[in-house]
Amino acid sequence: MKPAARIQAQIEILDLIGAGEKPADRVLDAYTRARRYMGSKDRRAVTEGVYAILRRRARLSWWCARVDGVSGEPAGRDLTIAALLMEQGADLVRTLFDGAQYSPVQLDDRERTLAAALGGQSLDHPDQDTAIRLELPAWLAPRLTEAFGPNLEAEMAALNAVAPLDLRVNALKSDRDTARAALAQAGIEAAPIPFLPLGLRVGRQVAVRNTQAYREGLVEIQDAGSQIAALMCDARPGMAVADLCAGAGGKSLALAARMENRGELIALDIDQARLDRAAARLRRAGASLVQRQVLQGEDWLKSQAGKFTGKFAGKFAGKFDRVLVDAPCSGSGAWRRDPHARWQLTPDRLARYRAAQAESLDKAATLVRPGGRLVYVTCSVLPEENERQIEAFLSRQDEFALRPAAIVWSETLGMVETEDPDPGTFREDCLHLTPARHGTDGFFVAVLECRAAG
């Protein structure tokens, strides 16, 4: 594809993203799959262009509104024109927007006015308010200020940066040195993540799924924060463990490796399709102990699990040493992977997430045996989904108590003292991971112990 054709594809994708509710990566994937003529370099260039626009959407929209005097979401074409003008100048815009086949049509009168006003301007402007400058919805600004305090600007910049590619070495099949060597044979350099015993970080976005190391199950793609959350479960060989909101099984895989395929691990989810996607991953990883169960109806906890063995042969209630609740949430901690998601989040949607989180916690509480642990995880940085949710749970469930996250970190990661150099990491006895402080996605982990009866 010629550069102009790539720009036209970028414009079309931006309009599709703006018009729908699907995550940006799914829109991109569907668009490129439907156009087989797009080569790998074309797909990479278009993807990078789309995400570069999405990461600057608020400021680009501000400039378009300033010139046009019209508020609202600009079209993908306006956003693209504005970005090109500010970064590369009017000459390139005229060259690319030439109206040739597969190229964007030439600028109209309004767009020429936009070009004249924006040429040579800087993306940042003193008149932009904090929410615009930090690329966040205005209604979320107070919540994020509560979460980050004086670190707000640094954290928002990190949440708007490009995420690294993190891998978890599958201990059921490999060790870190062997996996690194296998990746090196495919031309991929992967460096150890210092605080993770099985973590690797790749310095650039590469097609790891095409490598033999991935196909043979030596490595899985998993953010360092997600790996830490799985380790904080402290799942051990021989335990009975439930992954309550298992989805496609990322944390189930990590738990199975931690349990050395010994014990019982059940992956539970309300979505059959998500659990079906987990099946191939589990086979590739050799995670043979994982059993999958779709949650159906409100009485599922009381139902018999007759097709299962061992502790799963009867009712689920009160049977588990560990219950992981990887709760449905805003995903605000993963905005660097989907920068458009921040604009799809609404107060009503956040309220629905909070209700689902509370329900999941209360259901999970019935599964934990006395002396067992409930581990609550979100990939959110918003207090009402995190520490406020735990406060509410503890007010309802007095048989549970927080186990200090600093102690669990020391017990499970085994390489740090409980007194963390950054006091924000273990705030309110919970674990708070953020992109700026830890180089991970934003994650929250609370470990809740069920007090023994009597």
Secondary structure by P-SEA (a helix, b strand, c coil): ccaaaaaaaaaaaaaaaaaccccaaaaaaaaaaacccccaaaaaaaaaaaaaaaaaaaaaaaaaaaaacccccccaaaaaaaaaaacccaaaaaaaacccccccccccaaaaaaaaaccccccccccccccccccccccaaaaaaaacccaaaaaaaaaaccccbbbbbccccccaaaaaaaaaaacbbbbbccccccbbbbcccccccccccccccccccccaaaaaaaaaccccccbbbbbccccccaaaaaaaaaaccccbbbbbcccaaaaaaaaaaaaaaccccbbbbbbccccccccccccccccccccccccccbbbccccccccccccccccccccccaaaaaaaaaaaaaaaaaaaaaccccbbbbbbbccccccccaaaaaaaaaaccccccccaaaaaaaacccccccccccccccccbbbbccccccccbbbbbbbbbcccc
